[in-house]
Amino acid sequence: MQVNIEKLDNERLPLSKRIIRAAILYLLKFLKLKKGQLNIYFIDKRRIRLLNRRYLKKDKPTDVLSFNLNEKKGNILAEIFICLALAKRNAVLYKNSFAHEVMLYIIHAILHILGFDDRSKKERRLMLNKQESLLSLVSSYIYSRYKIRIN
C-alpha cells in the first residue's frame, strides 16, 4: 500500500508525516486493505472551498473531503483533502487535540472511501461508532509506538 502525504498549507502538522503515514498504514492493514494508493493533501481554506464548490456544489470551506477513484473491493485508490485551519479551529471548539482532530478526519474520510455514509441517522450512528473504535485503535498505536497521546 502506498500512502502519499503532501502539505500545501502554511499551518504546521500536529504530527510528523512519518507518524501520520505509519498510523494510516497500520489502520489500512487492520482494515485488510493491502493494495492501492492513498494520497492525502493538507490544504488551506481557499483551496478546500474551491474543491467543495466544484465537486459538492457547496460554496464554503469544509474540514475534509474524500474522493474514491477506484471501485475495486480490497484495492484502494483515493484522495483525501484536509483543511488544517479548520481542523485546528474544530479541535478547540470540540476540546480535542489538533492531532486527534486530524486523525479523526483521516479515519472519517477512509470510511467514506470504503462506502460508509452519514446522511441518515442510522448510517451516521453506525459510521460514528466505527470511527470512534478506529480512532481508539490508531491512538493506541501512536502511543505504543511513539509515546505521543493524541486524545
Steps between C-alpha positions, in 0.01 A plus 500: 500500500631841408411802716608842375471810714530851360485816710384792288424735787698723736346342813723261692400134508414373848705183440784431261421362155686183602273442801184582303604263220585220747164541677313491169689190385419332833132590458486382138665170595244457781224563241663238274578751226835389365510634145460842355585861555371765736595863448445745783524873445506753782367821350378847592143631525507660156598176325253281688222751430577479127490119510179500704336740254619310194415145610227535763345831384547654847666841493665486841809345654467160663727300728556191285417368153562152366488362149491130417665460161466121485203269539692173549444328835811453709695744286507869584573794274388818667575857591431679828515877545520642853482865597746546787360841599153351550644196678681731741185710558280192548750346741456801728122505448457129584775496765719251312868516422598616153652155431176331611298718262727430202500124561122512542467665157728241339298213648171667408620543140623139476161375621329705228741354245405152622131575446383621840255787493369746754187641335234323706490473879556124488792525256653786701480302824660194336775710345570694821529176700745357246690828488538514879621140526755555221615826656556317827699233315716760323546703819624188681735421213649852498548493876653151508737574212587868552388577860280784372146540633256643249186495717 
